[in-house]
Amino acid sequence: MPVNETLNARMRDALAAHAGISEKRMMGGLCFFLNGNMLCGARQHQDGVGRFMFRVGKVNESAALKDPTAHAVIHGTRTLGGFVRVDESDCDDDALRRWLHLCVEHAAALPKKD
């Protein structure tokens, strides 16, 4: 699946103030990490829709899924616990910052990985 550079640029801009951010191509797109722990990702799906994926953590997952723009992340045949996806059209800059705030809080509480 093609990488969506517009989504990646939005993610980079939103994460620019955070130290310890790295990137890795995986899951059909580009994923972003804080101190080695996955935060989020972005990709262009086969249906042509750009989507963000946010790792909010299992503790925050049920509350996050109450947001009407959030959906469970299904990778292959399994649902990824602690992750939600949001379509690009439902994620303006304010929403992106809110989602990333949850992701950063979750990842910052985890031990650093190399």
C-alpha positions as CSV (number, residue, x, y, z in Angstrom):
1,M,0.0,0.0,0.0
2,P,1.3,3.4,-0.9
3,V,2.8,5.7,1.7
4,N,0.9,9.0,2.1
5,E,3.5,11.7,2.4
6,T,0.9,14.3,3.2
7,L,-0.2,12.4,6.3
8,N,3.4,11.7,7.2
9,A,4.2,15.4,7.0
10,R,1.3,16.2,9.2
11,M,2.4,13.7,11.8
12,R,6.0,14.9,11.7
13,D,4.9,18.5,12.2
14,A,2.6,17.6,15.1
15,L,5.4,15.6,16.8
16,A,8.2,18.0,16.1
17,A,8.3,19.4,19.6
18,H,8.9,16.0,21.2
19,A,12.4,14.6,21.7
20,G,13.0,10.9,21.1
21,I,10.8,10.5,18.0
22,S,11.8,8.0,15.3
23,E,10.1,6.5,12.2
24,K,9.9,3.1,10.7
25,R,8.1,1.7,7.7
26,M,5.8,-1.1,8.8
27,M,2.2,-2.2,8.7
28,G,1.9,-0.9,5.1
29,G,2.7,2.7,6.0
30,L,5.0,4.7,8.3
31,C,4.9,4.3,12.1
32,F,6.3,6.8,14.6
33,F,7.9,5.9,17.9
34,L,8.7,7.7,21.1
35,N,11.9,6.3,22.8
36,G,11.4,3.1,20.8
37,N,7.7,2.6,21.7
38,M,5.1,2.9,19.0
39,L,3.0,6.0,19.1
40,C,1.1,6.2,15.8
41,G,1.1,5.6,12.1
42,A,-0.3,6.8,8.8
43,R,-0.9,5.2,5.5
44,Q,-3.0,5.2,2.3
45,H,-5.3,2.2,2.3
46,Q,-6.3,0.2,-0.7
47,D,-9.7,2.0,-0.9
48,G,-7.8,5.3,-1.4
49,V,-8.6,6.7,2.1
50,G,-5.7,8.1,4.1
51,R,-5.9,6.9,7.7
52,F,-4.1,7.7,11.0
53,M,-3.5,4.9,13.5
54,F,-3.1,5.9,17.2
55,R,-1.7,3.8,20.0
56,V,-3.8,5.0,22.9
57,G,-3.2,2.0,25.1
58,K,-5.6,-0.6,26.3
59,V,-6.6,1.4,29.3
60,N,-7.8,4.3,27.0
61,E,-9.1,2.2,24.2
62,S,-12.8,1.9,25.2
63,A,-13.0,5.7,25.9
64,A,-11.3,6.4,22.6
65,L,-13.7,4.2,20.7
66,K,-16.6,6.3,22.0
67,D,-15.4,9.1,19.7
68,P,-17.5,8.6,16.5
69,T,-14.5,9.2,14.3
70,A,-12.5,6.4,15.9
71,H,-12.6,2.8,14.9
72,A,-10.8,-0.4,16.0
73,V,-7.6,-1.3,14.1
74,I,-7.8,-4.6,12.4
75,H,-4.6,-5.9,11.0
76,G,-5.1,-9.0,8.9
77,T,-7.7,-11.0,10.9
78,R,-7.0,-9.7,14.4
79,T,-8.0,-6.6,16.2
80,L,-5.1,-4.7,17.7
81,G,-5.8,-3.9,21.3
82,G,-5.0,-0.4,22.4
83,F,-5.1,1.1,18.9
84,V,-7.7,3.2,17.1
85,R,-7.8,4.5,13.5
86,V,-9.2,7.7,12.3
87,D,-9.8,8.7,8.6
88,E,-7.8,11.7,7.4
89,S,-11.0,13.6,6.7
90,D,-12.1,13.3,10.3
91,C,-8.8,14.4,11.8
92,D,-8.1,18.2,11.5
93,D,-5.1,19.6,13.2
94,D,-6.8,20.0,16.6
95,A,-8.0,16.4,16.5
96,L,-4.6,15.2,15.5
97,R,-3.0,17.1,18.5
98,R,-5.7,15.5,20.9
99,W,-5.1,12.0,19.6
100,L,-1.3,12.4,19.8
101,H,-1.5,13.7,23.3
102,L,-3.1,10.4,24.3
103,C,-0.4,8.5,22.4
104,V,2.4,10.4,23.9
105,E,1.0,10.0,27.5
106,H,0.7,6.3,26.9
107,A,4.2,5.8,25.4
108,A,5.9,8.1,27.9
109,A,4.8,5.8,30.7
110,L,6.4,2.7,29.1
111,P,10.1,1.8,29.5
112,K,12.4,3.0,26.8
113,K,13.4,0.6,24.1
114,D,16.6,0.5,22.1
